[in-house]
Amino acid sequence: MDIQFKYIIDKEANFAYWAQLMLGKWDWYFEKERIELFKKMSGEFSPEEQSALNQLRLILQKEGNQRLWLWQRYAGSEIEDNIEQETYSSVRKILNQKFELIWGQEFLLLQQWERLLSSFDIKKLEIPIQQAITFLGGSNKVGIFPVKLFIGSEMPTGATQLLVLNLLMLNISHTPENKINRAIGTIIHESLHLVDNRTGLLKDLAKQAFVQELKTQYETELKGGYKWKYLFTETILRSIASHRSNTYIGEFLEYDDATKKIDADLSHKKPLIEIGYEFMIRIAASKMLEETKGYLSSGRIIDLAYIKKVAKTWTELLHEQNR
């Protein structure tokens, strides 16, 4: 296997990310903890700065822009629309002083993480990572994954974008260094999203399974902007790798017993629907773990039989939710 992770600190990408955080909730996805942390660090905004943020909001909420527009900034792409380019340049200039207040500290934290991640011996995970890539129908010649390091809170999180095929973001600055394994699990999880985006195999199988197993039972749309494709994909990939220890990749990392106990605790007092889909994904991924192990350890490629078991797992969870 030829897989490498190249860690990059990009100031302008971080500015774009920070600025959209300062908007608060501007679309369905809401990063409450991180927004509160960096708003507190940034302090009050002047009327001119608030006006600049409002101009950014208008750009982001423009039809066809939104998260993709942001990801184009993360990737360093040029802004093609001249008016948007002029507006964003003005926003960048007006908010520069405020951003610099936090960037000095954040840059040092990101540098520490760049060194820590670069020194991690990823080759010890070569076999399970290759098994996961094979499972998703990917090639054994994966190459280099660019990982851009972003400001973040205590728990590492990551993301990819379907239309930006070769970029992985990792929010990590305020993550304690003793959570290196959680960071590595997150990176591998997101890299598998990139593999999945390239092959499209999981998407095709999930569509078949949804039509055959779920559509007749659950015609209503999911709440809060969630999509069936997201639930299926996250269930599968989080059973392989995530920031938690109870995953296939997690068994190859050195987690302490206390962490393992916390991650394995899926008890809940409230109805599942009140807890939310993210917790339900954790449960579904845990239920699929043994099946996932069987496929990966034997070098099997994902198939409709596996996907139908994911669908069955969700059918059972939704039945519990609706009690």
C-alpha positions in Angstrom: 0.0 0.0 0.0 1.2 3.5 -0.8 -0.8 5.8 1.4 0.5 8.9 3.1 -1.0 11.9 4.8 0.5 15.3 4.1 -0.4 17.8 6.9 -0.8 21.4 5.8 -1.5 24.6 7.8 -3.3 27.1 5.5 -3.9 30.5 7.1 -6.4 31.6 4.5 -8.4 28.4 4.7 -8.5 28.9 8.5 -9.7 32.5 8.0 -12.6 31.3 5.9 -13.5 28.6 8.4 -13.3 31.0 11.4 -15.3 33.7 9.6 -18.2 31.4 8.9 -18.1 30.2 12.5 -18.6 33.8 13.6 -21.9 33.9 11.6 -23.4 31.4 14.0 -26.1 29.2 12.5 -26.3 30.1 8.8 -27.3 26.7 7.4 -28.5 23.3 8.7 -25.1 22.3 10.2 -24.4 24.0 13.5 -21.1 23.7 15.4 -22.3 25.1 18.7 -19.3 24.2 21.0 -16.8 25.6 18.5 -18.8 28.7 17.7 -19.0 29.5 21.4 -15.3 28.9 21.9 -14.1 31.1 19.1 -16.7 33.9 19.6 -15.5 34.1 23.2 -11.8 34.2 22.0 -12.6 36.8 19.3 -14.6 39.2 21.5 -17.2 41.7 20.4 -17.4 42.8 16.7 -17.6 46.4 15.7 -20.5 47.6 13.5 -18.1 47.6 10.5 -17.0 44.1 11.3 -20.5 42.9 11.8 -21.5 44.4 8.5 -18.6 42.5 6.9 -19.9 39.2 8.4 -23.4 40.0 7.0 -21.9 40.4 3.6 -20.2 37.0 3.9 -23.5 35.5 5.0 -25.2 36.8 1.8 -22.4 35.1 -0.3 -22.7 31.8 1.5 -26.5 31.7 1.4 -26.6 32.5 -2.3 -28.1 29.7 -4.3 -25.4 27.3 -5.5 -22.8 28.5 -3.0 -23.1 27.4 0.6 -20.7 24.7 1.8 -19.2 24.1 -1.6 -18.2 27.8 -1.8 -16.5 27.5 1.5 -14.7 24.3 0.5 -13.4 26.1 -2.6 -11.9 28.6 -0.2 -10.4 25.8 1.9 -8.9 24.3 -1.2 -7.4 27.7 -2.2 -9.4 28.0 -5.4 -9.9 31.4 -7.1 -13.3 33.0 -6.7 -14.7 33.1 -10.3 -17.5 35.7 -9.7 -16.0 39.2 -9.8 -18.5 40.7 -7.4 -18.0 37.9 -4.9 -14.3 38.3 -5.2 -14.4 42.0 -4.4 -16.8 41.5 -1.5 -14.8 38.7 0.0 -11.5 40.7 -0.3 -13.2 43.5 1.5 -14.5 41.1 4.2 -11.0 39.6 4.6 -9.5 43.1 5.0 -12.1 44.3 7.6 -11.9 41.2 9.7 -8.1 40.8 9.5 -7.4 42.5 12.9 -10.0 40.4 14.7 -8.7 37.2 13.1 -5.1 38.0 14.0 -6.1 38.2 17.6 -6.6 34.4 17.7 -4.4 33.2 14.8 -1.1 33.7 16.6 -2.1 31.2 19.3 -3.9 28.9 16.9 -1.0 28.7 14.6 1.3 27.5 17.3 -1.2 24.9 18.4 -1.6 23.7 14.8 2.2 23.5 14.4 2.4 21.2 17.5 -0.2 19.0 15.9 1.5 19.0 12.6 4.7 17.7 14.2 2.8 15.1 16.3 0.8 13.7 13.4 3.8 13.7 11.1 5.7 11.6 13.6 3.0 9.0 13.9 3.9 5.7 12.3 1.0 5.2 9.9 2.6 2.1 8.5 1.6 0.1 11.5 -2.0 0.5 10.3 -1.1 -0.4 6.7 -2.9 -3.8 6.6 -6.3 -2.7 8.2 -6.3 0.5 6.1 -5.8 -1.5 2.9 -8.5 -3.9 3.9 -10.9 -1.0 4.4 -9.9 0.5 1.0 -10.5 -2.9 -0.7 -13.8 -3.2 1.1 -14.9 0.1 -0.5 -13.8 -1.1 -3.9 -10.7 1.2 -4.0 -7.3 0.7 -5.5 -4.2 -0.3 -3.5 -2.4 2.7 -5.1 -4.1 5.4 -3.1 -1.2 8.0 -3.0 -1.1 11.0 -0.7 -4.1 12.5 1.1 -3.6 16.3 1.8 -4.9 16.9 5.4 -5.4 20.6 6.1 -5.3 21.4 9.8 -8.0 23.8 11.2 -8.9 25.5 14.4 -11.0 23.2 16.6 -12.2 22.4 20.1 -11.4 19.5 22.5 -12.6 16.6 20.3 -11.0 16.2 16.9 -13.4 16.3 14.0 -12.9 16.0 10.2 -14.8 16.5 7.0 -14.6 16.0 3.2 -16.6 17.4 0.3 -17.9 15.3 -2.5 -16.9 17.8 -5.2 -13.5 18.5 -3.7 -12.0 15.0 -4.3 -8.6 15.3 -2.8 -8.9 17.3 0.4 -9.5 16.3 4.0 -10.0 18.9 6.8 -9.1 18.1 10.4 -10.3 20.4 13.2 -7.6 19.9 15.9 -6.0 23.0 17.4 -7.5 22.7 20.9 -7.4 18.9 21.1 -5.2 17.6 23.9 -2.1 15.8 22.6 -3.1 12.6 24.5 -6.0 12.2 22.0 -3.6 11.4 19.2 -5.4 8.1 18.6 -8.8 9.9 18.3 -7.2 12.2 15.7 -5.7 9.3 13.7 -9.1 7.5 13.7 -10.8 10.6 12.5 -8.2 11.1 9.7 -8.6 7.5 8.5 -12.4 7.8 8.6 -12.3 10.9 6.4 -9.8 9.4 4.0 -12.3 6.5 3.5 -14.9 9.1 2.6 -12.5 10.2 -0.1 -12.1 6.6 -1.3 -15.8 6.1 -1.3 -16.4 9.4 -3.2 -14.1 8.1 -5.9 -15.5 4.6 -6.2 -19.2 5.3 -5.7 -19.8 1.7 -4.8 -21.3 2.3 -1.4 -23.7 4.9 -2.8 -25.0 2.6 -5.5 -25.6 -0.3 -3.1 -27.1 1.9 -0.4 -29.6 3.2 -3.0 -30.6 -0.3 -3.9 -31.0 -1.3 -0.3 -33.0 1.8 0.6 -35.5 1.1 -2.2 -35.8 -2.6 -1.3 -35.7 -2.5 2.5 -36.8 0.9 3.8 -38.8 2.9 1.4 -42.1 1.1 1.9 -41.8 1.4 5.7 -40.5 4.9 6.0 -41.8 7.3 3.4 -41.4 10.5 5.5 -38.2 12.5 5.2 -35.7 12.5 8.0 -35.6 15.5 10.4 -33.0 18.2 10.7 -31.6 18.0 7.1 -30.4 14.4 7.5 -30.4 12.1 4.5 -30.6 8.3 4.2 -27.3 8.3 2.3 -25.6 10.1 5.2 -26.9 7.7 7.8 -25.9 4.6 5.8 -22.5 5.9 4.9 -21.6 7.1 8.4 -22.8 3.8 9.9 -20.5 1.8 7.7 -17.5 4.1 7.8 -17.8 4.7 11.6 -17.8 0.9 12.1 -14.4 0.9 10.3 -12.8 4.0 11.8 -13.8 7.1 13.8 -12.5 9.1 16.7 -13.7 6.3 19.0 -12.0 3.1 20.0 -14.9 0.7 19.3 -14.2 0.5 15.6 -12.2 -1.9 13.4 -9.2 0.4 13.1 -9.6 1.3 16.8 -8.6 -2.2 17.8 -5.2 -1.6 16.2 -4.6 1.7 18.2 -3.5 1.9 21.8 -6.5 3.2 23.7 -6.6 3.0 27.5 -9.3 1.0 29.3 -11.1 4.1 30.5 -11.5 5.4 27.0 -12.7 2.0 25.7 -15.3 1.9 28.5 -16.6 5.4 27.6 -16.8 4.7 23.9 -18.6 1.3 24.4 -21.3 2.9 26.6 -24.4 3.2 24.4 -26.9 3.4 27.2 -29.6 6.1 27.0 -32.5 7.2 29.2 -34.3 9.4 26.7 -36.0 8.1 23.6 -33.6 7.8 20.7 -35.4 10.4 18.6 -34.7 13.0 21.4 -31.0 12.0 21.6 -30.7 12.4 17.8 -29.4 10.7 14.7 -25.8 11.1 15.6 -26.2 8.9 18.6 -28.2 6.5 16.6 -25.4 6.3 14.1 -23.1 5.3 17.0 -25.4 2.5 18.0 -25.8 1.3 14.4 -22.1 1.3 13.8 -21.5 -0.7 17.0 -24.2 -3.2 15.9 -22.5 -3.6 12.5 -18.9 -3.9 13.9 -18.7 -7.7 13.9 -20.1 -7.9 10.3 -17.6 -5.3 9.2 -14.7 -7.2 10.8 -15.7 -10.3 9.0 -15.7 -8.5 5.6 -12.4 -6.6 6.2 -10.4 -9.4 7.7 -11.3 -11.8 4.8 -10.6 -9.2 2.1 -14.2 -9.0 0.9 -15.7 -6.1 -1.0 -18.9 -4.5 0.2 -22.0 -6.0 -1.3 -25.8 -5.8 -1.2 -26.0 -8.4 1.5 -23.9 -6.3 3.8 -25.9 -3.1 3.0 -29.2 -4.9 3.7 -27.9 -5.7 7.2 -27.2 -2.0 7.6 -30.8 -1.3 6.4 -32.1 -3.9 8.9 -30.2 -2.3 11.7 -31.8 1.0 10.9 -35.2 -0.5 10.6 -34.9 -1.9 14.1 -33.5 1.4 15.5 -36.4 3.4 13.9 -38.9 1.0 15.3 -37.4 1.6 18.8 -37.4 5.3 18.2 -41.1 5.3 17.4 -42.2 3.3 20.4 
